[in-house]
Amino acid sequence: MRKIAVFGAGYIGLVTAACLAELGHTVAVRDIQDERIRLLNAGRVPIHEPGLGELIAGNAGRLTFTLSAEEALAGTEIVYVCVDTPPTAAGDADLSRVWSVVETLKGAEHLKAVVVKSTVPVGTGARVRAVLDESGLAHVGYASNPEFTAEGQAVADFMRPDRVVVGAADENVIRLVTELHEGVDGPVEVMDVASAEMVKLASNAMLMTRISFMNEIAVLCELTGADVEQVSKAVGLDHRIGPHFLRAGIGWGGSCFPKDSEALKQLASNTGHHTQLLNAAIEVNNLQKRRAIQKLKDALGGLGGTRIAVLGMTFKPGTDDMREAPSTVLAARLLAEGAKVTCWDPLAPDGQPEPWASAVRHGSPQEALAGADAAILATAWPELRDVPWADVRDTMRRPVLFDGRNHLDPATMRALGFTYMSVGRP
C-alpha cells in the first residue's frame, strides 16, 4: 500500500482519492479552496456524485483533506495531479493550475512518481518531464493516467473501468501505477505518454461525433417522416457500432465534451491540421439548441411576451453540474427573444449567474409550468415522467411542449392534448 497526495478536490480528484483509499492506499487531498476543504473535513461532500459520500466516509481513516501542500506531500510517494484545465480565450487548455502543482513539487526529492490525471494537450507530459528534470527531480518518474469517468457513475467507472491507461517511458513507473490499481476490475493498457494524452481527447471526440451524427440523422428523420428512436435502436444493434451515445436530442454539454472538443480542435490548429469531422460535430451540437428555439417560435408564432418553462438545468440527470449545460443556451436565447423564463431542476445549485438570474426558479415542475405558453424539457430527469401531465395541461396557458431529450411518449402526450414536439420523431 502506498502514500499518495492528490492535488485537486473536484470531481476527478475526489473520486480518484476515494477510490484509491478504497483500494487500501493512504491518500492526502490538497485543494486551494477553503470552503471545499472545510466541508470535506466536516464530513460533507461539496459535489453531488452517487456513492462518493459513502466511499469517503467508509475510508475516513485513510483520507485526509488539507489546504497545505507541505502537509499533503509529507512522506508521500506518488502525487496525482487532478486539477481542472479550463479553456482559455484562445481555445487552448489553461494549464496554469497544472504548472502551479508542478512548481509546488520542487524540493520534494522523496517522491517516486508524478501522475497526471487532468486532461491536458498532447505534449504536456514532455514539458512536465523537462521541468521536473530542471528542478532536481530527474529521479522522479512521470506518467499520464487519464480519467474516463462519467459524472453520475464516476465511482463505478473508476472501480470497474473499460480500461486503465498508463502512459510512461519508465518501466518502474509503469509497474508502480499498475500496482496502484490492483483491485480495479479492468485491463491496463500501457503506452507512451503522448499516446495516453491523446486517448482521452480522442475518446471524447468519438463520443461527441456519435451524438452529433445521430442528431444529423434526426433532422433527416423529421424531413422524411422516419423515427430516429427506431433508427438509432436498430443501428445500435449492429455489433460493429453498439448502442451507446446514439440518442438524439438538444446536444451534449458538461465539463468534458465542450472543453475537450475545443482543446483538440485548437491542438490540431496549432499543428496546422484542420479537423473537418470534429468541426462539423461541434457545429451540429451548437445548432441543436437553436433548432429547439426555432420550433417553439414556429409553434407559438413568436416568443416575445411569452412565458416558457425550462424543465431541467444541469447538463444531464444525476448530477448538479451546470458547466456548459445546453439549458443555459436555451434560457439565454429565450430571454433574448423577449420571453419570460421559469425553470425547475432537483439538483442545480442556487445562485446561478445569468441567464438564470433573470429566470424564476420553482420547486416543482408543476409550479414552473403553471401559466406557461410552452415548455422545453432540457434534462431527462426521471421525475418528469411522473408529472401529472393531464392536470398540468389545464394550468398552462398553451399546452405546447418541446421534448429536447425524447424523454416522454409522443402518443401519450398528444392524447392528453399537448402540442408535442421532439427530436427526430414524427
C-alpha positions, 0 to 999 in steps of 0.5 A: 500500500502506498502514500499518495497526495492528490492535488485537486478536490473536484470531481476527478480528484475526489473520486480518484482519492476515494477510490484509491483509499478504497483500494487500501492506499493512504491518500492526502487531498490538497485543494486551494479552496477553503470552503471545499476543504472545510466541508470535506473535513466536516464530513460533507461532500461539496459535489453531488456524485452517487456513492462518493459520500459513502466511499469517503466516509467508509475510508475516513481513516485513510483520507485526509483533506488539507489546504497545505501542500507541505502537509499533503506531500509529507512522506508521500510517494506518488502525487496525482495531479487532478486539477481542472484545465479550463479553456482559455480565450484562445481555445487552448487548455489553461494549464496554469493550475497544472504548472502551479502543482508542478512548481509546488513539487520542487524540493520534494526529492522523496517522491517516486512518481508524478501522475497526471490525471487532468486532461491536458494537450498532447505534449504536456507530459514532455514539458512536465518531464523537462521541468521536473528534470530542471528542478532536481527531480530527474529521479522522479518518474512521470506518467499520464493516467487519464480519467474516463469517468462519467459524472453520475457513475464516476465511482463505478467507472473508476472501480470497474473501468473499460480500461486503465491507461498508463502512459510512461517511458519508465518501466518502474513507473509503469509497474508502480501505477499498475500496482496502484490499481490492483483491485480495479476490475479492468485491463491496463493498457500501457503506452507512451505518454503522448499516446495516453494524452491523446486517448482521452481527447480522442475518446471524447471526440468519438463520443461527441461525433456519435451524438452529433451524427445521430442528431444529423440523422434526426433532422433527416428523420423529421424531413422524411417522416422516419423515427430516429428512436427506431433508427438509432435502436436498430443501428445500435444493434449492429455489433460493429457500432453498439448502442451507446451515445446514439440518442438524439436530442438538444446536444451534449454539454458538461465539463468534458465534451465542450472543453475537450472538443475545443482543446483538440480542435485548437491542438490540431490548429496549432499543428496546422491540421484542420479537423473537418469531422470534429468541426462539423460535430461541434457545429451540429451540437451548437445548432441543436439548441437553436433548432429547439428555439426555432420550433417553439417560435414556429409553434407559438408564432413568436416568443416575445411576451411569452412565458416558457418553462425550462424543465431541467438545468444541469447538463444531464440527470444525476448530477448538479453540474451546470458547466456548459449545460445546453439549458443555459443556451436555451434560457439565454436565447429565450430571454433574448427573444423577449420571453419570460423564463421559469425553470425547475431542476432537483439538483442545480445549485442556487445562485446561478449567474445569468441567464438564470438570474433573470429566470424564476426558479420553482420547486416543482415542475408543476409550479414552473409550468403553471401559466406557461405558453410552452415548455422545453424539457432540457434534462431527462430527469426521471421525475418528469415522467411522473408529472401529472401531465393531464392536470398540468395541461389545464394550468398552462396557458398553451399546452405546447411542449418541446421534448429536447431529450425524447424523454416522454411518449409522443402518443401519450402526450398528444392524447392528453392534448399537448402540442408535442414536439421532439427530436427526430420523431414524427 
